[in-house]
């Protein structure tokens, strides 16, 4: 299981790690694990499906330019896949909180 949450790190310091994530239509990031709280910021319009480790759908929804989602990691890790099920490129920035 990968802990990489995006293919490219844009910035990192002692408090934050910022990832760039782009998914082409039909592309999946792959099952991965989040171990830190994070924000997800969408750029443009897309449709994303979140998939649980057992293959079931966690959610599927349209994302809009400027949508921001916060995920607080409690005692358990957050393991999932992200799939672009729309017909446009999905662009987002993931901001992990290190402290």
VMD Tcl script that builds the backbone (N, CA, C; Angstrom):
set m [mol new atoms 297]
animate dup $m
set s [atomselect $m all]
$s set {name element resname resid chain x y z} {
  {N N UNK 1 A 0.850 -1.181 0.000}
  {CA C UNK 1 A 0.000 0.000 0.000}
  {C C UNK 1 A 0.890 1.237 0.000}
  {N N UNK 2 A 0.648 2.127 -0.920}
  {CA C UNK 2 A 1.445 3.349 -1.010}
  {C C UNK 2 A 0.936 4.402 -0.037}
  {N N UNK 3 A 1.858 5.236 0.437}
  {CA C UNK 3 A 1.459 6.375 1.254}
  {C C UNK 3 A 1.569 7.662 0.453}
  {N N UNK 4 A 2.029 7.558 -0.793}
  {CA C UNK 4 A 2.096 8.723 -1.668}
  {C C UNK 4 A 0.668 9.111 -2.033}
  {N N UNK 5 A 0.336 10.373 -1.853}
  {CA C UNK 5 A -1.032 10.795 -2.126}
  {C C UNK 5 A -1.133 11.664 -3.369}
  {N N UNK 6 A -0.072 11.772 -4.097}
  {CA C UNK 6 A -0.050 12.510 -5.351}
  {C C UNK 6 A 1.285 12.280 -6.019}
  {N N UNK 7 A 1.347 12.452 -7.324}
  {CA C UNK 7 A 2.580 12.157 -8.040}
  {C C UNK 7 A 3.665 13.224 -7.901}
  {N N UNK 8 A 3.299 14.431 -7.443}
  {CA C UNK 8 A 4.273 15.512 -7.425}
  {C C UNK 8 A 4.118 16.346 -6.159}
  {N N UNK 9 A 5.216 16.523 -5.429}
  {CA C UNK 9 A 5.227 17.387 -4.252}
  {C C UNK 9 A 5.580 18.800 -4.712}
  {N N UNK 10 A 4.703 19.756 -4.411}
  {CA C UNK 10 A 4.922 21.146 -4.799}
  {C C UNK 10 A 5.663 21.934 -3.731}
  {N N UNK 11 A 5.468 21.544 -2.461}
  {CA C UNK 11 A 6.046 22.284 -1.343}
  {C C UNK 11 A 6.073 21.376 -0.132}
  {N N UNK 12 A 7.118 21.537 0.691}
  {CA C UNK 12 A 7.168 20.809 1.951}
  {C C UNK 12 A 8.031 21.562 2.942}
  {N N UNK 13 A 7.512 21.670 4.162}
  {CA C UNK 13 A 8.301 22.198 5.272}
  {C C UNK 13 A 7.938 21.393 6.509}
  {N N UNK 14 A 8.255 21.904 7.683}
  {CA C UNK 14 A 8.012 21.141 8.912}
  {C C UNK 14 A 6.523 21.058 9.272}
  {N N UNK 15 A 5.682 21.914 8.677}
  {CA C UNK 15 A 4.268 21.925 9.021}
  {C C UNK 15 A 3.341 21.359 7.940}
  {N N UNK 16 A 3.726 21.497 6.651}
  {CA C UNK 16 A 2.844 21.122 5.548}
  {C C UNK 16 A 3.578 20.364 4.457}
  {N N UNK 17 A 2.814 19.551 3.745}
  {CA C UNK 17 A 3.286 18.935 2.515}
  {C C UNK 17 A 2.176 19.119 1.491}
  {N N UNK 18 A 2.513 19.706 0.345}
  {CA C UNK 18 A 1.514 20.054 -0.664}
  {C C UNK 18 A 1.772 19.216 -1.916}
  {N N UNK 19 A 0.743 18.502 -2.335}
  {CA C UNK 19 A 0.809 17.604 -3.489}
  {C C UNK 19 A -0.036 18.159 -4.629}
  {N N UNK 20 A 0.410 17.928 -5.847}
  {CA C UNK 20 A -0.354 18.209 -7.061}
  {C C UNK 20 A -0.892 16.878 -7.572}
  {N N UNK 21 A -2.181 16.813 -7.841}
  {CA C UNK 21 A -2.769 15.574 -8.343}
  {C C UNK 21 A -3.621 15.878 -9.569}
  {N N UNK 22 A -3.322 15.199 -10.668}
  {CA C UNK 22 A -4.089 15.326 -11.900}
  {C C UNK 22 A -4.467 13.928 -12.360}
  {N N UNK 23 A -5.748 13.742 -12.631}
  {CA C UNK 23 A -6.224 12.454 -13.128}
  {C C UNK 23 A -6.967 12.673 -14.445}
  {N N UNK 24 A -6.532 11.979 -15.477}
  {CA C UNK 24 A -7.215 12.015 -16.774}
  {C C UNK 24 A -8.550 11.284 -16.646}
  {N N UNK 25 A -9.499 11.548 -17.526}
  {CA C UNK 25 A -10.760 10.802 -17.500}
  {C C UNK 25 A -10.492 9.285 -17.525}
  {N N UNK 26 A -11.115 8.573 -16.599}
  {CA C UNK 26 A -10.939 7.129 -16.496}
  {C C UNK 26 A -9.724 6.701 -15.693}
  {N N UNK 27 A -8.865 7.617 -15.316}
  {CA C UNK 27 A -7.631 7.279 -14.594}
  {C C UNK 27 A -7.889 7.155 -13.093}
  {N N UNK 28 A -7.207 6.200 -12.463}
  {CA C UNK 28 A -7.266 5.999 -11.017}
  {C C UNK 28 A -5.903 6.311 -10.417}
  {N N UNK 29 A -5.900 6.892 -9.229}
  {CA C UNK 29 A -4.647 7.165 -8.531}
  {C C UNK 29 A -4.021 5.872 -8.047}
  {N N UNK 30 A -4.846 4.941 -7.614}
  {CA C UNK 30 A -4.359 3.702 -7.007}
  {C C UNK 30 A -4.638 3.751 -5.510}
  {N N UNK 31 A -4.806 2.587 -4.936}
  {CA C UNK 31 A -5.092 2.504 -3.508}
  {C C UNK 31 A -3.924 3.127 -2.750}
  {N N UNK 32 A -4.236 3.994 -1.816}
  {CA C UNK 32 A -3.199 4.687 -1.054}
  {C C UNK 32 A -3.706 4.994 0.352}
  {N N UNK 33 A -2.783 5.381 1.206}
  {CA C UNK 33 A -3.076 5.587 2.624}
  {C C UNK 33 A -2.718 7.015 3.032}
  {N N UNK 34 A -3.658 7.660 3.705}
  {CA C UNK 34 A -3.378 8.955 4.337}
  {C C UNK 34 A -3.164 8.706 5.826}
  {N N UNK 35 A -2.109 9.268 6.371}
  {CA C UNK 35 A -1.838 9.120 7.805}
  {C C UNK 35 A -1.899 10.458 8.529}
  {N N UNK 36 A -2.124 11.541 7.777}
  {CA C UNK 36 A -2.194 12.885 8.355}
  {C C UNK 36 A -3.472 13.573 7.885}
  {N N UNK 37 A -3.955 14.509 8.697}
  {CA C UNK 37 A -5.087 15.339 8.285}
  {C C UNK 37 A -4.722 16.066 7.000}
  {N N UNK 38 A -5.738 16.319 6.160}
  {CA C UNK 38 A -5.445 17.009 4.903}
  {C C UNK 38 A -6.637 17.793 4.391}
  {N N UNK 39 A -6.335 18.735 3.514}
  {CA C UNK 39 A -7.329 19.485 2.754}
  {C C UNK 39 A -7.179 19.093 1.299}
  {N N UNK 40 A -8.288 19.045 0.593}
  {CA C UNK 40 A -8.304 18.729 -0.828}
  {C C UNK 40 A -8.988 19.892 -1.526}
  {N N UNK 41 A -8.282 20.547 -2.452}
  {CA C UNK 41 A -8.802 21.725 -3.152}
  {C C UNK 41 A -8.931 21.380 -4.638}
  {N N UNK 42 A -10.139 21.523 -5.184}
  {CA C UNK 42 A -10.369 21.211 -6.592}
  {C C UNK 42 A -10.226 22.446 -7.463}
  {N N UNK 43 A -9.639 22.240 -8.634}
  {CA C UNK 43 A -9.446 23.290 -9.630}
  {C C UNK 43 A -10.201 22.839 -10.877}
  {N N UNK 44 A -11.225 23.563 -11.248}
  {CA C UNK 44 A -12.025 23.166 -12.398}
  {C C UNK 44 A -13.114 22.183 -12.008}
  {N N UNK 45 A -13.745 21.615 -13.028}
  {CA C UNK 45 A -14.892 20.720 -12.849}
  {C C UNK 45 A -14.483 19.275 -13.145}
  {N N UNK 46 A -14.967 18.333 -12.342}
  {CA C UNK 46 A -14.688 16.918 -12.586}
  {C C UNK 46 A -15.700 16.076 -11.815}
  {N N UNK 47 A -15.667 14.779 -12.053}
  {CA C UNK 47 A -16.506 13.837 -11.304}
  {C C UNK 47 A -15.583 12.762 -10.756}
  {N N UNK 48 A -15.604 12.589 -9.440}
  {CA C UNK 48 A -14.675 11.694 -8.756}
  {C C UNK 48 A -15.432 10.612 -8.003}
  {N N UNK 49 A -14.876 9.420 -8.030}
  {CA C UNK 49 A -15.386 8.304 -7.233}
  {C C UNK 49 A -14.306 7.919 -6.221}
  {N N UNK 50 A -14.685 7.840 -4.962}
  {CA C UNK 50 A -13.810 7.315 -3.918}
  {C C UNK 50 A -14.119 5.841 -3.744}
  {N N UNK 51 A -13.078 5.015 -3.688}
  {CA C UNK 51 A -13.257 3.562 -3.611}
  {C C UNK 51 A -12.577 3.035 -2.349}
  {N N UNK 52 A -13.309 2.248 -1.573}
  {CA C UNK 52 A -12.784 1.631 -0.356}
  {C C UNK 52 A -11.851 0.473 -0.706}
  {N N UNK 53 A -11.044 0.027 0.251}
  {CA C UNK 53 A -10.129 -1.098 -0.002}
  {C C UNK 53 A -10.820 -2.379 -0.473}
  {N N UNK 54 A -12.092 -2.580 -0.086}
  {CA C UNK 54 A -12.807 -3.793 -0.505}
  {C C UNK 54 A -13.468 -3.640 -1.880}
  {N N UNK 55 A -13.236 -2.472 -2.542}
  {CA C UNK 55 A -13.772 -2.261 -3.882}
  {C C UNK 55 A -15.128 -1.572 -3.927}
  {N N UNK 56 A -15.756 -1.382 -2.773}
  {CA C UNK 56 A -17.039 -0.692 -2.752}
  {C C UNK 56 A -16.839 0.813 -2.927}
  {N N UNK 57 A -17.880 1.471 -3.405}
  {CA C UNK 57 A -17.821 2.911 -3.619}
  {C C UNK 57 A -18.053 3.648 -2.304}
  {N N UNK 58 A -17.133 4.513 -1.964}
  {CA C UNK 58 A -17.243 5.364 -0.774}
  {C C UNK 58 A -18.138 6.563 -1.073}
  {N N UNK 59 A -17.936 7.165 -2.242}
  {CA C UNK 59 A -18.761 8.277 -2.712}
  {C C UNK 59 A -18.507 8.450 -4.202}
  {N N UNK 60 A -19.412 9.137 -4.860}
  {CA C UNK 60 A -19.205 9.573 -6.231}
  {C C UNK 60 A -19.930 10.905 -6.363}
  {N N UNK 61 A -19.206 11.938 -6.791}
  {CA C UNK 61 A -19.848 13.243 -6.893}
  {C C UNK 61 A -19.109 14.167 -7.845}
  {N N UNK 62 A -19.865 15.153 -8.313}
  {CA C UNK 62 A -19.283 16.194 -9.139}
  {C C UNK 62 A -18.500 17.140 -8.244}
  {N N UNK 63 A -17.314 17.509 -8.696}
  {CA C UNK 63 A -16.478 18.463 -7.989}
  {C C UNK 63 A -16.456 19.753 -8.800}
  {N N UNK 64 A -16.456 20.861 -8.111}
  {CA C UNK 64 A -16.537 22.161 -8.762}
  {C C UNK 64 A -15.322 23.006 -8.410}
  {N N UNK 65 A -14.989 23.913 -9.296}
  {CA C UNK 65 A -13.852 24.792 -9.093}
  {C C UNK 65 A -13.953 25.482 -7.732}
  {N N UNK 66 A -12.927 25.329 -6.928}
  {CA C UNK 66 A -12.892 25.955 -5.608}
  {C C UNK 66 A -13.438 25.110 -4.483}
  {N N UNK 67 A -13.995 23.925 -4.788}
  {CA C UNK 67 A -14.459 23.038 -3.712}
  {C C UNK 67 A -13.277 22.662 -2.822}
  {N N UNK 68 A -13.502 22.714 -1.518}
  {CA C UNK 68 A -12.474 22.346 -0.545}
  {C C UNK 68 A -13.086 21.336 0.420}
  {N N UNK 69 A -12.373 20.238 0.640}
  {CA C UNK 69 A -12.816 19.205 1.567}
  {C C UNK 69 A -11.725 18.983 2.603}
  {N N UNK 70 A -12.134 18.820 3.846}
  {CA C UNK 70 A -11.195 18.540 4.929}
  {C C UNK 70 A -11.399 17.108 5.395}
  {N N UNK 71 A -10.301 16.413 5.641}
  {CA C UNK 71 A -10.369 15.042 6.181}
  {C C UNK 71 A -9.496 14.992 7.420}
  {N N UNK 72 A -10.114 14.698 8.551}
  {CA C UNK 72 A -9.394 14.557 9.810}
  {C C UNK 72 A -9.172 13.067 10.034}
  {N N UNK 73 A -7.919 12.687 10.180}
  {CA C UNK 73 A -7.567 11.284 10.405}
  {C C UNK 73 A -7.591 11.037 11.908}
  {N N UNK 74 A -8.546 10.226 12.345}
  {CA C UNK 74 A -8.659 9.927 13.772}
  {C C UNK 74 A -7.673 8.823 14.128}
  {N N UNK 75 A -8.119 7.796 14.786}
  {CA C UNK 75 A -7.239 6.702 15.183}
  {C C UNK 75 A -6.878 5.795 14.015}
  {N N UNK 76 A -7.742 5.728 13.009}
  {CA C UNK 76 A -7.504 4.837 11.870}
  {C C UNK 76 A -6.930 5.627 10.691}
  {N N UNK 77 A -6.169 4.946 9.864}
  {CA C UNK 77 A -5.680 5.543 8.624}
  {C C UNK 77 A -6.842 5.680 7.650}
  {N N UNK 78 A -6.663 6.514 6.661}
  {CA C UNK 78 A -7.650 6.686 5.592}
  {C C UNK 78 A -7.093 6.011 4.343}
  {N N UNK 79 A -7.644 4.868 3.987}
  {CA C UNK 79 A -7.180 4.101 2.831}
  {C C UNK 79 A -8.275 4.115 1.772}
  {N N UNK 80 A -7.913 4.507 0.542}
  {CA C UNK 80 A -8.887 4.561 -0.541}
  {C C UNK 80 A -8.195 4.755 -1.882}
  {N N UNK 81 A -8.972 4.653 -2.930}
  {CA C UNK 81 A -8.530 4.998 -4.282}
  {C C UNK 81 A -9.383 6.175 -4.729}
  {N N UNK 82 A -8.877 6.963 -5.657}
  {CA C UNK 82 A -9.627 8.058 -6.265}
  {C C UNK 82 A -9.633 7.818 -7.763}
  {N N UNK 83 A -10.827 7.836 -8.365}
  {CA C UNK 83 A -10.979 7.550 -9.785}
  {C C UNK 83 A -11.712 8.716 -10.442}
  {N N UNK 84 A -11.170 9.196 -11.551}
  {CA C UNK 84 A -11.846 10.228 -12.328}
  {C C UNK 84 A -12.857 9.529 -13.224}
  {N N UNK 85 A -14.126 9.602 -12.877}
  {CA C UNK 85 A -15.176 8.946 -13.656}
  {C C UNK 85 A -15.891 9.935 -14.576}
  {N N UNK 86 A -15.370 11.147 -14.660}
  {CA C UNK 86 A -15.951 12.146 -15.542}
  {C C UNK 86 A -15.268 12.158 -16.897}
  {N N UNK 87 A -15.581 13.174 -17.681}
  {CA C UNK 87 A -15.004 13.266 -19.017}
  {C C UNK 87 A -14.059 14.464 -19.166}
  {N N UNK 88 A -13.648 15.048 -18.023}
  {CA C UNK 88 A -12.676 16.148 -18.038}
  {C C UNK 88 A -11.519 15.817 -17.102}
  {N N UNK 89 A -10.404 16.461 -17.321}
  {CA C UNK 89 A -9.244 16.310 -16.450}
  {C C UNK 89 A -9.609 16.745 -15.038}
  {N N UNK 90 A -9.225 15.960 -14.034}
  {CA C UNK 90 A -9.443 16.325 -12.637}
  {C C UNK 90 A -8.140 16.898 -12.088}
  {N N UNK 91 A -8.216 18.125 -11.602}
  {CA C UNK 91 A -7.058 18.806 -11.030}
  {C C UNK 91 A -7.348 19.130 -9.581}
  {N N UNK 92 A -6.423 18.786 -8.691}
  {CA C UNK 92 A -6.583 19.207 -7.311}
  {C C UNK 92 A -5.258 19.297 -6.598}
  {N N UNK 93 A -5.298 20.015 -5.502}
  {CA C UNK 93 A -4.144 20.207 -4.636}
  {C C UNK 93 A -4.493 19.562 -3.298}
  {N N UNK 94 A -3.559 18.785 -2.776}
  {CA C UNK 94 A -3.743 18.131 -1.471}
  {C C UNK 94 A -2.752 18.771 -0.510}
  {N N UNK 95 A -3.266 19.257 0.613}
  {CA C UNK 95 A -2.416 19.900 1.610}
  {C C UNK 95 A -2.457 19.042 2.870}
  {N N UNK 96 A -1.341 18.368 3.158}
  {CA C UNK 96 A -1.235 17.536 4.361}
  {C C UNK 96 A -0.701 18.376 5.507}
  {N N UNK 97 A -1.312 18.238 6.673}
  {CA C UNK 97 A -0.841 18.907 7.873}
  {C C UNK 97 A 0.108 17.974 8.603}
  {N N UNK 98 A 1.342 18.411 8.827}
  {CA C UNK 98 A 2.326 17.548 9.480}
  {C C UNK 98 A 2.309 17.698 11.000}
  {N N UNK 99 A 1.748 18.783 11.479}
  {CA C UNK 99 A 1.738 18.972 12.946}
  {C C UNK 99 A 0.406 19.500 13.411}
}
mol reanalyze $m
mol bondsrecalc $m
mol representation Tube
mol addrep $m
